[in-house]
Amino acid sequence: DVLSNLGARTGVPPFYISFICAPLASNASELLASVYYARKKTRRSITISLSTLEGAACMNNTFCLAIFMALVAFNRLAWHFTAETLAILVVEVTVAGFARARVLRGWTSLVVLALFPASIALVAGLEAIGLD
C-alpha cells in the first residue's frame, strides 16, 4: 500500500498519512470547482464554493464512517478507533452547524479549514489520554 509505505519511510503512522493524503486526492474535483466559484468573488459564488466543500466533506466522512462501522460490526473486529471516530463526529457536527446558516461568510471558510488540523490534533490528544 502506497500510504503505508510513505508512513514507514517518513516514520509517521499510516493513519496520519492517509488522513492527510487520501482526502486531498479523492476530493480534488470539488476543490477545483470551489476555487473556480470563489474566483468570481460574489456573495453567491462564495456561498456555492463553501457549500460544495462542506457537502463533500460531510458526505465523504459519513459514507466512509458508515462503511467502516459496518465492516467492524459484520466481521466482529476488535474496536480500536474511538479517538478517530470521535474526531470525525466532532467535525461533522461542527460543519453541519455552519451549513445550516442561510448565508456563509468569508470567515466561515477559515473555521472550516482549521477543522482539518484540529481534527488531527484531537485524535492525537485523545490517543495520548488513553482512548484507542
C-alpha positions in Angstrom: 0.0 0.0 0.0 1.4 3.4 -1.0 0.2 5.2 2.0 1.6 2.6 4.4 5.0 2.7 2.6 5.1 6.5 2.8 4.3 6.3 6.5 7.1 3.7 7.0 9.6 5.8 5.2 8.8 9.0 7.0 8.3 7.5 10.4 4.8 8.9 10.6 1.9 6.4 11.5 -0.1 5.3 8.4 -3.3 6.7 9.9 -1.9 10.3 9.8 -0.6 9.9 6.3 -3.9 8.6 5.0 -5.8 11.2 6.9 -3.9 13.9 5.0 -3.2 12.5 1.5 -6.3 10.4 0.8 -8.9 13.2 1.2 -6.9 15.6 -0.9 -6.6 13.1 -3.7 -10.2 12.0 -3.6 -11.7 15.5 -3.4 -9.6 17.2 -6.0 -12.6 17.9 -8.3 -14.6 19.5 -5.5 -11.6 21.6 -4.6 -11.1 22.8 -8.1 -14.8 23.6 -8.6 -14.8 25.6 -5.4 -11.7 27.6 -6.4 -13.4 28.3 -9.7 -16.5 29.7 -8.0 -14.5 31.6 -5.4 -12.6 33.5 -8.1 -15.8 35.2 -9.1 -15.8 37.0 -5.7 -19.6 37.4 -5.4 -21.6 36.6 -2.3 -23.5 33.9 -4.2 -20.3 32.3 -5.7 -18.5 32.2 -2.3 -21.6 30.6 -0.8 -21.7 28.0 -3.5 -18.0 27.4 -3.1 -18.2 26.8 0.7 -21.3 24.7 0.4 -19.6 22.5 -2.2 -16.7 21.9 0.2 -18.9 21.4 3.2 -21.2 19.0 1.4 -18.3 16.9 0.1 -16.6 16.7 3.5 -19.8 15.7 5.3 -20.8 13.2 2.6 -17.3 11.6 2.5 -17.0 11.4 6.2 -20.4 10.0 6.7 -20.1 7.4 3.9 -16.6 6.2 5.0 -17.6 6.1 8.7 -20.7 4.0 7.8 -18.7 1.6 5.7 -16.0 1.3 8.4 -18.6 0.7 11.2 -20.4 -1.9 9.1 -17.1 -3.7 8.5 -16.3 -3.7 12.2 -19.8 -4.9 13.1 -20.4 -7.5 10.5 -16.9 -9.0 10.7 -16.8 -8.8 14.6 -13.5 -7.0 14.5 -11.9 -5.6 17.6 -12.7 -1.9 18.1 -9.6 0.4 18.4 -10.8 3.5 16.7 -12.6 5.6 19.4 -10.4 8.6 19.0 -10.7 8.7 15.2 -14.4 8.2 15.3 -15.0 10.9 17.9 -12.9 13.3 15.8 -14.9 12.6 12.7 -18.2 13.1 14.6 -17.0 16.4 16.1 -16.0 17.8 12.7 -19.3 16.7 11.1 -21.4 18.3 13.8 -19.4 21.5 13.6 -19.7 21.7 9.8 -23.4 20.8 10.0 -23.8 23.8 12.3 -22.2 26.1 9.7 -24.1 24.5 6.9 -27.4 25.5 8.4 -26.6 29.2 8.0 -28.6 30.9 5.3 -25.5 32.9 4.1 -21.9 31.8 4.6 -19.4 34.5 5.4 -15.8 34.6 4.4 -14.5 33.9 8.0 -16.5 30.6 7.9 -14.0 29.2 5.4 -11.2 29.8 7.9 -13.0 27.9 10.6 -13.8 25.0 8.3 -10.3 24.9 7.1 -9.0 24.9 10.7 -11.1 21.8 11.4 -8.7 19.7 9.4 -5.6 20.2 11.5 -7.7 20.5 14.6 -9.2 17.0 14.0 -5.6 15.6 13.6 -4.7 17.3 16.9 -7.9 16.0 18.5 -7.0 12.4 17.5 -3.5 12.7 18.9 -4.8 14.3 22.1 -7.5 11.6 22.6 -4.9 8.8 22.0 -2.5 10.5 24.4 -5.1 10.3 27.2 -5.7 6.6 26.5 -8.6 6.4 24.0 -7.8 3.8 21.4 
